[in-house]
Amino acid sequence: MNIQHPWRIGLTGGIGSGKSTVAGLLAAKGAAVIDADAISRSLTTPGGLAMAAIAQTFGPHMLDAQGAMDRQAMREAVLQNLQAKQRLEAIIHPLVSQITAEQALAAVQSGHRVLVFDVPLLVESGERWRKQVDRVLVVDCDAQTQRQRVVARSGLAIEEIDRIIALQATRAQRLACADQVIFNQGLGLSELAAQVAQVAADFGL
């Protein structure tokens, strides 16, 4: 593919799969990584682009003392009420799409031939993300490996990790959507880097 139409890769994987490490390795190979989760989080920080609409839609009690979205309060609201989730997504998703498009355009204009969209919930979003990318790259491992990694890095309780895993797409659902898979289990960093290099070569990196 030429610079006018760079590869657009959707990168996803469950919590603890090593997706962020793979994104970093792809960036080191020259890909432009656009982190949808980081964009989404930035919208709900103090002064974030979504905060006025969140305060208007949900009320000032959804803001913490610093003016950011109170994540715990919103999590509880969304768990109790499907409509609350839909209202929040109606605020967040268009802004994420807008900023993602701006970052992608800037990356292409600066000469990047491969754009990697790091999207934790790519499979869960249905066609919203799938139709925006040329390939879906899934970083895969089993649930026990996910638990071990998340405990090691964050100290979350196993019950909390299992709750997060249950809210995400199943391993089978992710694999069914994959055009390519990196099986990141029992690998050292150099072995993982070798797998990433193989994938990167497919896209001319």
C-alpha positions as a Python dict, from the first residue, in 0.01 Angstrom:
ca = {
    (1, 'M'): (0, 0, 0),
    (2, 'N'): (121, 351, -68),
    (3, 'I'): (124, 659, 150),
    (4, 'Q'): (-213, 768, 10),
    (5, 'H'): (-369, 454, 155),
    (6, 'P'): (-169, 323, 451),
    (7, 'W'): (-254, 0, 625),
    (8, 'R'): (-508, 48, 905),
    (9, 'I'): (-467, -225, 1167),
    (10, 'G'): (-712, -278, 1453),
    (11, 'L'): (-521, -414, 1754),
    (12, 'T'): (-716, -575, 2036),
    (13, 'G'): (-694, -830, 2314),
    (14, 'G'): (-836, -901, 2657),
    (15, 'I'): (-707, -745, 2977),
    (16, 'G'): (-359, -878, 3055),
    (17, 'S'): (-306, -1016, 2704),
    (18, 'G'): (0, -798, 2640),
    (19, 'K'): (-173, -578, 2383),
    (20, 'S'): (-1, -261, 2505),
    (21, 'T'): (340, -429, 2481),
    (22, 'V'): (263, -536, 2124),
    (23, 'A'): (151, -180, 2042),
    (24, 'G'): (484, -50, 2172),
    (25, 'L'): (679, -303, 1964),
    (26, 'L'): (484, -204, 1651),
    (27, 'A'): (552, 163, 1724),
    (28, 'A'): (923, 82, 1750),
    (29, 'K'): (898, -70, 1402),
    (30, 'G'): (760, 259, 1268),
    (31, 'A'): (383, 222, 1300),
    (32, 'A'): (175, 515, 1425),
    (33, 'V'): (-19, 387, 1726),
    (34, 'I'): (-351, 559, 1797),
    (35, 'D'): (-476, 460, 2143),
    (36, 'A'): (-856, 476, 2152),
    (37, 'D'): (-865, 400, 2525),
    (38, 'A'): (-626, 685, 2607),
    (39, 'I'): (-833, 920, 2391),
    (40, 'S'): (-1150, 810, 2570),
    (41, 'R'): (-992, 862, 2914),
    (42, 'S'): (-867, 1209, 2816),
    (43, 'L'): (-1225, 1315, 2740),
    (44, 'T'): (-1331, 1263, 3102),
    (45, 'T'): (-1038, 1433, 3278),
    (46, 'P'): (-1080, 1783, 3427),
    (47, 'G'): (-1156, 2013, 3134),
    (48, 'G'): (-1199, 1713, 2901),
    (49, 'L'): (-1415, 1761, 2593),
    (50, 'A'): (-1690, 1532, 2725),
    (51, 'M'): (-1722, 1682, 3072),
    (52, 'A'): (-1978, 1955, 2998),
    (53, 'A'): (-2211, 1705, 2830),
    (54, 'I'): (-2163, 1448, 3108),
    (55, 'A'): (-2248, 1706, 3376),
    (56, 'Q'): (-2553, 1820, 3180),
    (57, 'T'): (-2675, 1465, 3107),
    (58, 'F'): (-2601, 1291, 3437),
    (59, 'G'): (-2582, 1577, 3687),
    (60, 'P'): (-2297, 1738, 3882),
    (61, 'H'): (-2274, 1440, 4121),
    (62, 'M'): (-2096, 1250, 3840),
    (63, 'L'): (-1798, 1488, 3871),
    (64, 'D'): (-1529, 1447, 4134),
    (65, 'A'): (-1369, 1731, 4329),
    (66, 'Q'): (-1122, 1799, 4049),
    (67, 'G'): (-1390, 1818, 3779),
    (68, 'A'): (-1317, 1481, 3623),
    (69, 'M'): (-1579, 1211, 3572),
    (70, 'D'): (-1628, 1008, 3891),
    (71, 'R'): (-1547, 670, 3739),
    (72, 'Q'): (-1679, 464, 4030),
    (73, 'A'): (-2013, 650, 4036),
    (74, 'M'): (-2047, 617, 3659),
    (75, 'R'): (-1956, 247, 3670),
    (76, 'E'): (-2234, 189, 3923),
    (77, 'A'): (-2483, 393, 3719),
    (78, 'V'): (-2400, 200, 3402),
    (79, 'L'): (-2423, -138, 3575),
    (80, 'Q'): (-2768, -50, 3713),
    (81, 'N'): (-2911, 105, 3399),
    (82, 'L'): (-2852, 10, 3035),
    (83, 'Q'): (-2985, 347, 2922),
    (84, 'A'): (-2713, 523, 3125),
    (85, 'K'): (-2452, 323, 2933),
    (86, 'Q'): (-2612, 421, 2602),
    (87, 'R'): (-2626, 790, 2699),
    (88, 'L'): (-2261, 786, 2802),
    (89, 'E'): (-2159, 615, 2478),
    (90, 'A'): (-2358, 872, 2278),
    (91, 'I'): (-2137, 1141, 2432),
    (92, 'I'): (-1802, 959, 2421),
    (93, 'H'): (-1806, 765, 2092),
    (94, 'P'): (-1845, 1058, 1848),
    (95, 'L'): (-1564, 1246, 2024),
    (96, 'V'): (-1335, 940, 2017),
    (97, 'S'): (-1411, 897, 1646),
    (98, 'Q'): (-1337, 1264, 1577),
    (99, 'I'): (-1003, 1269, 1763),
    (100, 'T'): (-902, 930, 1622),
    (101, 'A'): (-961, 1060, 1269),
    (102, 'E'): (-758, 1374, 1343),
    (103, 'Q'): (-467, 1170, 1481),
    (104, 'A'): (-482, 928, 1186),
    (105, 'L'): (-474, 1214, 936),
    (106, 'A'): (-177, 1373, 1113),
    (107, 'A'): (8, 1037, 1108),
    (108, 'V'): (-53, 991, 735),
    (109, 'Q'): (56, 1348, 662),
    (110, 'S'): (379, 1285, 853),
    (111, 'G'): (451, 984, 631),
    (112, 'H'): (340, 682, 834),
    (113, 'R'): (248, 384, 613),
    (114, 'V'): (94, 176, 892),
    (115, 'L'): (-164, 301, 1141),
    (116, 'V'): (-234, 81, 1444),
    (117, 'F'): (-561, 154, 1624),
    (118, 'D'): (-525, 18, 1978),
    (119, 'V'): (-887, -61, 2071),
    (120, 'P'): (-948, -278, 2382),
    (121, 'L'): (-1320, -324, 2301),
    (122, 'L'): (-1290, -354, 1922),
    (123, 'V'): (-1484, -681, 1906),
    (124, 'E'): (-1750, -558, 2150),
    (125, 'S'): (-1811, -247, 1937),
    (126, 'G'): (-1943, -458, 1647),
    (127, 'E'): (-1910, -295, 1306),
    (128, 'R'): (-1822, 47, 1449),
    (129, 'W'): (-1450, -30, 1449),
    (130, 'R'): (-1436, -332, 1219),
    (131, 'K'): (-1537, -127, 916),
    (132, 'Q'): (-1265, 131, 984),
    (133, 'V'): (-969, -108, 964),
    (134, 'D'): (-814, -330, 698),
    (135, 'R'): (-702, -605, 937),
    (136, 'V'): (-780, -709, 1294),
    (137, 'L'): (-478, -824, 1495),
    (138, 'V'): (-565, -1007, 1818),
    (139, 'V'): (-319, -1062, 2103),
    (140, 'D'): (-429, -1386, 2267),
    (141, 'C'): (-361, -1586, 2583),
    (142, 'D'): (-564, -1798, 2823),
    (143, 'A'): (-761, -1659, 3116),
    (144, 'Q'): (-521, -1791, 3381),
    (145, 'T'): (-235, -1601, 3215),
    (146, 'Q'): (-452, -1288, 3205),
    (147, 'R'): (-519, -1316, 3579),
    (148, 'Q'): (-152, -1368, 3667),
    (149, 'R'): (-39, -1068, 3464),
    (150, 'V'): (-305, -831, 3596),
    (151, 'V'): (-242, -933, 3958),
    (152, 'A'): (131, -879, 3907),
    (153, 'R'): (93, -533, 3755),
    (154, 'S'): (-202, -388, 3945),
    (155, 'G'): (-270, -601, 4251),
    (156, 'L'): (-642, -628, 4169),
    (157, 'A'): (-833, -906, 4341),
    (158, 'I'): (-898, -1217, 4130),
    (159, 'E'): (-1275, -1160, 4166),
    (160, 'E'): (-1243, -809, 4019),
    (161, 'I'): (-1027, -935, 3733),
    (162, 'D'): (-1279, -1210, 3656),
    (163, 'R'): (-1557, -951, 3653),
    (164, 'I'): (-1364, -743, 3398),
    (165, 'I'): (-1293, -1052, 3184),
    (166, 'A'): (-1665, -1143, 3195),
    (167, 'L'): (-1760, -796, 3065),
    (168, 'Q'): (-1524, -828, 2768),
    (169, 'A'): (-1574, -1036, 2456),
    (170, 'T'): (-1489, -1402, 2504),
    (171, 'R'): (-1161, -1539, 2379),
    (172, 'A'): (-1351, -1732, 2110),
    (173, 'Q'): (-1532, -1416, 1995),
    (174, 'R'): (-1203, -1227, 1960),
    (175, 'L'): (-1037, -1511, 1770),
    (176, 'A'): (-1338, -1535, 1538),
    (177, 'C'): (-1286, -1169, 1441),
    (178, 'A'): (-910, -1197, 1396),
    (179, 'D'): (-730, -1170, 1064),
    (180, 'Q'): (-401, -1236, 1246),
    (181, 'V'): (-323, -1364, 1596),
    (182, 'I'): (-20, -1322, 1821),
    (183, 'F'): (-32, -1597, 2083),
    (184, 'N'): (137, -1428, 2378),
    (185, 'Q'): (166, -1704, 2633),
    (186, 'G'): (487, -1840, 2784),
    (187, 'L'): (693, -1600, 2574),
    (188, 'G'): (985, -1385, 2677),
    (189, 'L'): (997, -1030, 2544),
    (190, 'S'): (1245, -1124, 2272),
    (191, 'E'): (1021, -1410, 2154),
    (192, 'L'): (720, -1179, 2151),
    (193, 'A'): (922, -917, 1960),
    (194, 'A'): (1008, -1181, 1699),
    (195, 'Q'): (637, -1259, 1649),
    (196, 'V'): (558, -889, 1620),
    (197, 'A'): (839, -845, 1366),
    (198, 'Q'): (684, -1117, 1150),
    (199, 'V'): (346, -941, 1157),
    (200, 'A'): (507, -602, 1096),
    (201, 'A'): (686, -739, 789),
    (202, 'D'): (348, -829, 637),
    (203, 'F'): (264, -458, 640),
    (204, 'G'): (598, -343, 503),
    (205, 'L'): (757, -241, 834),
}
